[in-house]
Amino acid sequence: MGTLSFISILTCLLFLFFRVSFAAVDSITPSQSISDGSTLVSKEGSFELGFLSPGSSKNRYLGIWYKNIPVQTVVWVANRLNPINDSSGLLMINRTSSLVLMSNNKSVVWSTGLGTQTQANNPVLQLLDSGNLVLRDGNSGISLWESFDYPSDTLLPGMKMGWDLRKGIKRRFTAWKSPDDPSPGDFTYGIEMQPRSYPEAYIRKGNKKFYRTGPWNGLRYSGSPELKPNPLYAFDFVSNDDEVYYIYSLRNNSLITRIVLNQTSSSRERYTWIEAEKVWRLYSSVPRDYCDNYGLCGANGNCILSGSPVCQCLEGFEPKSEEKWSLMDWSQGCVRNKPLSCHKDGFVKFVELKLPDTTNSWANKSMSLKECRDKCLNNCSCMAYTNSDIRGEGSGCALWFGDLVDIRQFPAGGQELYIRMSASEIEAKKGRRMKKAVIVAVSLAVASGMLFIIGFYICRSRTKLRERNQVVGHQNNEGQNEDLELPFLDLSTIASATDNFEINNKLGEGGFGPVYKGILKDGQEIAVKRLSTSSGQGLNEFKNEVRLIAKLQHRNLVKLLACCIQEEEKMLVYEYMPNRSLDSFIFGLNPKT
C-alpha cells in the first residue's frame, strides 16, 4: 500500500515538473536564454518569438510572428543584416543589461546596444500580446528597450510611427528585400520634418520620394480624404515638443490587421486576417492611382485624375516648356503667367486639394487664418498659406516657401489653399470670371428664352387642340342656334331626361334610328329620335332635315321642340304624344285588310 502511494506521488510530481518545463513562457531573466528551437509566447498566445528561416532561405533569424495564424507571418526581425547560418543562435541578457544575440563562436550577431548605460536591477525581457518585445527594469518596471522603437517592415496596432524627440528615436519602416530575405530593402516609410515645419509621412525608394501622405490636418492626412472613422480601427496623429507620431488602435480586439511595406509591389498595404478563409485579405494600399506618384506634374502643377491629360498648371501658371508639356513630359512643371510684386500681391483660393510638399514649410498652431494671411503677405518668399487644422472652423497656420510641389485635385474631401498671385493676375482672373459670368448669364437667358418659346408653343398647341375638339363637338350646335332657328339641348340634358337612354324608355325604332321617351327637368315629356350611326346620314343632310321639319310646323303634326348635335350624336326632340300617333286612330291598333 505504501509503495503504491509513493508511486502515485512520484507520478504527480513528474507530471507537474514536465508541465512547468514545457509550459509556454513570455519572459526571461539574465539567468535564462532563448536558443534555436525554444520560444517565448505572449501571455494570451497572440505572438511568438524565436528563430526562423523565411521562405526558401536556410539562414536563421530571430523574429516575432503571429502565434495562432497557420500562415507564418513575421512582424519583426532582429538580425536583419547579420543572419546566422546554422542553429547555434542564442538570445540572452548580458551583464550590462543589454539584449544580445550570439552565434556558435560566441560572437555578437545583434545587440540592443545599451552598453555602458546604468545597469538595471533584475532586468526582464518580456513578449507582450501587442507584439512588442520589451526589456525593462524588474524592480521599477521602466522600459530600457523595446522592439516597437526599432520596427522592421510592419506597423502593428499600438505602434508609433514617427519621432521620440526626447530620446532621439526615429521610428521608420523598411521593407524586406524579398519574401525570402528580411534584410532592409530601399523602400522606406516614415515621418519627415524640419524644425517648425508641417510634418508629414513619406515613402521613399532609395533617396527619392516615391509617395507622400500630405500633412495631418487634424482629421486625417490631407492626401487621404478616404481616411475616415471606420468600424475596424481608430487613428491619431500626435505632434508636440516631445513626440511626433502616427498611431492606430483596434476597435475590436478580435480583429487582426497590419500595415506592411512591400518592396516587390512598391506599395504600403493594409491587410486583415479572415479566419473563415484562413487568408490575409488586402484592405487598402498606396499609391492608389497615377496621381499618387510623387511630383508627377512638377512644380506648380496640379494632378487631376479625371483630366486629359492628368497634369494641369494651376490657374495663374503656364507650362515652363510648352514643347515638353505637349509631349506629356511634365517634369519641368509650371511658371507664373505674371511676376510677383511682393506687397502688392494678393491670394487666390483653391479648393479640394492635396496640400503641397511641406519640406519648405512653417507651421504655428495658435494663429488664425487672417494672421496667417498677413504673415504670408509680409514675407515675399511665402507662396501659399492655409489652416493647419481644419477641425471646426479651422485653426493654426501653415506657410509654404518656394515652388508648390505634388499637388493633386480631389473630387471631394480635399483642402483649401490660398496661393500668392500678382495684383495684375488677380485683376485678370476677375475679368475672366466676369466674362464667364456674362457668358453663363447670356447662355441661361437664351436657354430660358428657348424654354419659354417651346413652352408657349406647347401650351398654344394644346389650347388649339382643345378648341378644335370643342369646335368639333359644338360647332353645329352653334350653327343651329344661328341658322336653324331651333332651340338646342346638350347631350347631358337629353341623357338625363331619358335615364341615359334606358331600354325601358325606348318607344320604337325606324330607319332614322331609335326613339326614346324622356322627361325634362321642368316636367315636359319629350320623344327623342336618335340618329343611328348606320343610317348613312351625314351632318349636312341632318341639318337640312332639321330646317325642313322646322318650316313644316302644323297643328296636325307632331311639334319639333329642339335638336342636339354634339360629339358624334345627332338627335331630334319632339313633343311626346300620350295617345299615340295619328295612324293608330285611322287604321286602329289591329288593322284589317
Residue pairs with C-beta under 8 A, 6 or more apart in sequence:
24 39
24 40
24 41
24 45
25 40
25 41
26 40
26 41
26 42
26 43
26 126
26 127
26 128
27 40
27 124
27 125
27 126
27 127
28 34
28 40
28 92
28 93
28 124
28 125
29 93
29 122
29 123
29 124
29 125
29 138
30 92
30 93
30 94
30 95
30 97
30 123
32 92
33 90
33 91
33 92
34 40
34 49
34 50
34 62
34 90
34 91
34 92
35 89
35 90
35 91
36 50
36 51
36 60
36 87
36 88
36 89
36 90
37 50
37 51
37 87
38 50
39 48
39 49
39 50
40 48
40 49
40 50
40 125
40 126
40 127
41 47
41 48
41 49
41 67
41 127
42 48
42 67
42 127
42 128
42 129
42 131
43 128
43 129
44 129
45 67
45 68
46 66
46 67
46 68
46 129
46 130
46 131
47 64
47 65
47 66
47 67
47 75
47 127
47 128
47 129
47 130
47 131
48 64
48 65
48 66
48 67
48 127
49 62
49 63
49 64
49 127
49 133
50 62
50 63
51 60
51 61
51 62
51 63
51 84
51 87
51 89
52 60
52 61
52 63
52 65
52 72
52 74
53 59
53 60
53 61
54 61
54 74
54 176
54 179
54 180
54 181
54 182
55 178
55 179
55 180
55 181
56 180
57 83
57 180
57 181
58 85
59 83
59 84
59 85
60 83
60 84
60 85
60 86
60 87
60 89
61 77
61 78
61 79
61 80
61 83
61 84
61 182
62 77
62 78
62 79
62 89
62 91
62 101
62 110
63 74
63 75
63 76
63 77
63 78
63 182
64 74
64 75
64 76
64 127
64 131
64 133
64 147
65 72
65 73
65 74
65 75
66 72
66 73
66 75
66 256
66 273
69 256
69 273
70 278
71 278
71 279
71 280
73 258
73 280
74 152
74 154
74 182
75 131
75 152
75 154
75 156
75 258
76 131
76 133
76 147
76 151
76 152
76 154
77 152
77 182
78 101
78 110
78 147
79 101
79 109
79 110
80 152
80 182
80 183
80 184
81 183
81 184
82 109
82 110
83 183
84 103
84 109
86 103
86 104
88 103
88 104
89 101
89 102
89 103
89 109
90 101
90 102
90 103
91 99
91 100
91 101
92 99
92 100
92 102
93 99
93 100
93 123
93 125
93 135
94 100
95 119
96 114
96 115
96 116
96 117
96 119
97 114
97 117
97 119
97 120
97 123
97 135
97 144
98 111
98 112
98 113
98 114
98 115
99 111
99 112
99 114
99 125
99 135
99 145
100 108
100 110
100 111
100 112
101 108
101 109
101 110
101 111
102 108
102 109
103 109
112 135
112 144
112 145
114 144
114 145
117 144
120 136
120 137
120 138
120 142
120 144
121 137
121 138
121 139
121 140
122 137
122 138
122 139
123 135
123 136
123 137
123 138
123 144
124 135
124 136
124 138
125 133
125 134
125 135
126 133
126 134
126 136
127 133
127 134
128 134
130 148
130 156
130 157
130 158
131 147
131 156
132 146
132 147
132 148
132 158
132 159
133 146
133 147
134 143
134 145
134 146
134 147
135 143
135 144
135 145
135 146
136 142
136 143
136 144
137 144
148 156
148 158
148 159
148 160
148 171
149 164
149 167
149 169
149 171
150 171
151 159
151 161
151 171
151 172
151 173
152 173
152 174
152 176
152 182
153 173
153 174
153 175
153 176
153 182
153 260
153 261
154 173
154 258
154 259
154 260
154 261
155 161
155 173
155 248
155 258
155 259
155 260
156 258
157 233
157 248
157 249
157 250
157 257
158 247
158 249
159 171
159 247
160 171
160 243
160 245
160 246
160 247
161 171
161 172
161 173
161 189
161 190
161 191
161 201
161 245
161 246
161 247
162 170
162 171
162 190
162 191
162 199
162 238
162 243
162 244
162 245
162 246
163 169
163 170
163 171
163 191
163 193
163 243
163 244
163 245
164 171
164 242
164 243
164 245
165 241
165 242
165 243
165 244
166 242
166 243
170 190
171 190
171 245
172 188
172 189
172 190
173 188
173 189
173 190
173 261
174 184
174 185
174 187
174 188
174 189
174 261
175 184
175 185
175 187
175 188
175 260
175 261
175 262
175 263
176 182
176 183
176 184
176 185
176 263
177 183
177 184
177 185
177 263
178 263
178 264
179 264
185 263
186 204
186 205
186 206
186 263
187 203
187 204
187 205
187 210
187 261
187 262
187 263
187 266
188 203
188 204
188 261
189 201
189 202
189 203
189 204
189 261
189 268
190 201
190 202
191 199
191 200
191 201
191 202
191 244
191 245
191 246
192 199
192 200
192 201
192 202
192 359
193 199
193 200
193 244
194 359
196 362
196 363
196 364
197 358
197 359
197 360
197 361
197 362
197 363
198 215
198 358
198 361
198 362
198 363
198 388
198 398
199 215
199 216
199 239
199 244
199 358
200 212
200 213
200 214
200 215
200 216
200 221
200 358
201 212
201 213
201 221
201 246
202 209
202 210
202 211
202 212
202 213
203 209
203 210
203 211
203 212
203 261
203 268
203 286
204 210
205 266
208 294
209 294
209 295
209 357
210 266
210 287
210 293
210 294
211 268
211 286
211 287
211 292
211 293
211 294
212 223
212 294
212 357
212 406
213 221
213 222
213 223
213 224
213 286
214 221
214 222
214 223
214 224
214 354
214 355
215 221
215 222
215 355
215 358
215 361
215 388
215 398
216 222
216 237
216 239
216 246
217 355
217 387
217 388
217 389
217 390
217 415
218 388
218 389
218 390
218 391
219 390
219 391
220 227
220 228
220 235
221 227
222 353
222 354
222 355
222 414
222 415
223 292
223 354
223 355
223 408
224 286
225 410
225 412
225 413
225 414
226 284
226 413
227 235
231 251
231 252
232 250
232 251
232 252
232 255
232 257
232 272
232 283
233 248
233 249
233 250
233 251
233 255
233 257
234 248
234 249
234 251
235 246
235 247
235 248
235 249
236 246
236 247
236 248
237 245
237 246
237 247
238 244
238 245
238 247
250 257
255 272
255 273
256 272
256 273
257 270
257 271
257 272
257 273
257 283
258 270
258 271
259 268
259 269
259 270
260 268
260 269
260 271
261 267
261 268
261 269
262 268
262 269
265 285
267 285
267 286
267 287
268 285
268 286
269 282
269 284
269 285
270 282
270 283
270 284
270 285
271 280
271 281
271 282
271 283
272 280
272 281
272 283
273 279
273 280
273 281
274 280
274 281
286 292
287 293
289 305
290 296
290 303
290 305
290 310
291 303
291 304
291 305
291 310
291 408
292 408
294 406
295 357
295 405
295 406
296 303
296 310
296 311
296 330
296 406
297 303
297 310
297 311
297 312
297 330
297 333
297 334
297 407
298 311
298 320
298 330
298 331
298 332
298 333
298 334
298 405
299 332
299 333
299 334
299 403
299 404
299 405
300 313
300 314
300 317
300 333
300 334
300 335
300 336
300 403
300 404
300 407
301 311
301 312
301 313
301 314
301 317
301 330
301 333
301 334
301 407
302 311
302 312
302 313
302 314
302 353
302 407
302 408
302 409
303 310
303 311
303 312
303 407
303 408
303 409
304 310
304 311
304 312
304 408
304 409
305 408
305 409
306 411
307 409
309 328
311 325
311 328
311 330
313 319
313 334
314 334
314 350
314 404
314 407
314 419
315 348
315 350
315 429
316 336
316 337
316 338
316 348
316 419
316 421
316 425
316 429
317 334
317 335
317 336
317 337
318 334
318 335
318 336
318 337
319 325
319 332
319 333
319 334
319 335
320 332
320 333
320 334
320 335
321 329
321 332
324 330
324 331
324 332
325 332
333 403
333 405
336 422
336 425
337 425
337 428
338 422
338 424
338 425
338 428
339 422
340 380
340 420
340 421
340 422
341 422
341 423
342 380
343 377
343 378
343 380
344 422
344 423
345 377
345 420
345 421
345 422
345 423
346 420
346 421
346 423
346 426
347 373
347 376
347 377
347 384
347 385
347 418
347 419
347 420
347 421
348 418
348 419
348 421
348 425
348 426
348 429
349 416
349 417
349 418
350 416
350 417
350 418
350 419
351 414
351 415
351 416
352 409
352 410
352 411
352 412
352 413
352 414
352 415
353 407
353 408
353 409
353 410
353 414
353 415
353 416
353 417
354 406
354 407
354 408
354 409
354 410
354 414
354 415
355 386
355 398
355 407
355 415
355 417
356 384
356 400
356 404
356 405
356 406
356 407
356 417
357 404
357 405
357 406
358 398
358 400
360 400
360 401
360 402
361 398
361 399
361 400
361 401
362 398
362 399
362 401
363 388
363 396
363 397
363 398
363 399
364 372
364 388
364 396
364 397
365 388
365 389
365 395
365 396
366 395
366 396
367 375
367 396
367 397
368 395
368 397
369 386
369 387
369 394
369 397
371 397
372 385
372 386
372 387
372 396
372 397
372 398
372 399
373 385
373 418
375 382
375 385
375 397
375 399
376 382
376 384
376 385
376 399
376 418
376 420
377 420
379 399
379 401
381 401
381 402
382 399
382 400
382 401
382 420
383 400
383 401
383 402
383 403
383 404
383 419
383 420
384 399
384 400
384 404
384 417
384 418
384 419
384 420
385 397
385 398
385 399
385 400
385 417
385 418
386 398
386 415
386 416
386 417
386 418
387 394
387 395
387 396
387 397
387 398
387 416
388 395
388 396
388 397
388 398
389 395
389 396
390 415
404 419
407 417
421 429
472 567
473 566
473 567
474 566
476 539
476 543
476 565
477 488
477 490
477 564
477 565
477 566
479 543
479 565
480 486
480 488
480 543
480 546
480 563
480 565
481 488
483 543
483 547
484 543
484 546
484 547
484 550
484 563
485 550
486 546
486 550
486 560
486 562
486 563
487 561
487 562
487 563
488 562
488 563
488 564
488 565
489 562
489 563
489 564
489 573
490 564
490 566
491 564
491 566
491 567
491 569
493 520
493 521
494 518
494 528
494 564
494 571
494 573
495 501
496 521
497 518
497 519
497 520
497 521
497 526
497 528
498 505
498 516
498 517
498 518
498 528
499 505
499 518
501 516
501 530
502 516
505 516
505 517
505 518
506 514
506 515
506 516
506 517
507 515
507 516
507 517
507 527
508 514
508 515
509 515
511 535
512 529
512 531
512 532
512 535
512 537
513 529
513 530
513 531
513 532
513 535
514 529
514 530
514 532
515 527
515 528
515 529
515 530
516 527
516 528
516 530
517 525
517 526
517 527
517 528
517 576
518 525
518 526
518 527
518 528
518 576
519 525
519 526
520 526
524 575
525 575
525 576
525 578
526 561
526 573
526 574
526 575
526 576
527 558
527 573
527 574
527 575
527 576
527 577
528 571
528 572
528 573
528 574
529 571
529 572
529 573
529 574
530 569
530 570
530 571
531 537
531 542
531 569
531 570
531 571
531 572
533 568
537 545
537 570
539 565
539 570
542 565
542 570
543 565
546 560
546 563
546 572
549 560
549 572
550 560
553 559
553 560
556 582
558 574
558 575
558 577
558 581
559 574
559 575
560 572
560 573
560 574
561 573
561 574
561 575
562 573
563 570
563 571
563 572
563 573
564 570
564 571
564 573
579 585
